[in-house]
Each structure stands twice: as structure tokens, then as C-alpha cells.
Amino acid sequence: MLANDLGLISNGTHHRWVRAFLRSFKRTLCHLCRCHTFRFEAMTYHPSPKKHSSHRANKEHKAADHVEEKATAPKGRHTFKYGLEVPKNWKDILRIDDAAGNRNWQDAVEKGVAVLVMHGCFDFKSPDFKPSSDFQYCRFHFVYEIKKCDLCHKVR
């Protein structure tokens, strides 16, 4: 659009319009990419929705659908980001990697722990070590993430 030369008179107005349109289009694409349900169909999507005669009937129908949806919703919902499942714990990592036939999440955890060890975050003791009375237990917790740019698996 910007490459077309429309002459001296038309270029100013049309060039401004095209720049604004392309900015708006780029912003819309970015919003779509940020959406977690990109390329997924909604669970409540009906290809041929039933039309109700009145507002009240429509409201009652939506309430009934909501109650039915709540009753059938599974307890442990899986989180998806950019079309890939994000694990919550080690059991999820093993399940996801086994289903995909790769070791992407396990390799990401190994890489994350290797970086922590390299920076000296841990003080390794022998198996017969007895902690002192002021010892405080600290749980080891990971946050799993999928990066937008190249869909790589990250562990923090």
C-alpha cells in the first residue's frame, strides 16, 4: 500500500491513512497473538445457536447452560499457552513429554537447575549431615512458561 505512488496531491492524505491502517492492523494482530485461546474453539461456541423469542427466555437458557457447564467442568483444568500445554508440576511434565514423544520440558528443568548450580545457589551436604536447630526448610518451586517469540519452554 505504501509503495503505490498516487501523485503529489493524493499522497499526503492516502499515505497518512495507510500508515494509520497498518498501525491499527499490527496492534490487532498483537492482541490476537497475546490471546491464550488463539486457534482454539470456545467451549461454549454453538455453530447454530437457538434463537429465543424473548429476553427472559434467552437469560434463562444462558443460566441453565452455565449451571450445566459448571457441573461438568473438570477439577484440574490444564493451562494452554500458544496452543501448547503448560505444566504445573513434575507429574504434568512427565505426562506432557510422554504424550508429545520428546523431552522438551525435562530438558528445560535440567537447564534451569544447572544454571542455579552454576551460580552457587545450593550448598550440597553429605547424606549423614544433621542440620542445626536454626535450620529452616525451604520448598523448591518452579514456574513454567512458554515464550512467545520462538515457543521455547522456560523454567524459572
Beta strands, then each sheet from edge to edge (+ up, - down):
strand 1: 79-81
strand 2: 84-86
strand 3: 144-146
strand 4: 153-155
sheet 1: 1+ 2-
sheet 2: 3+ 4-
end
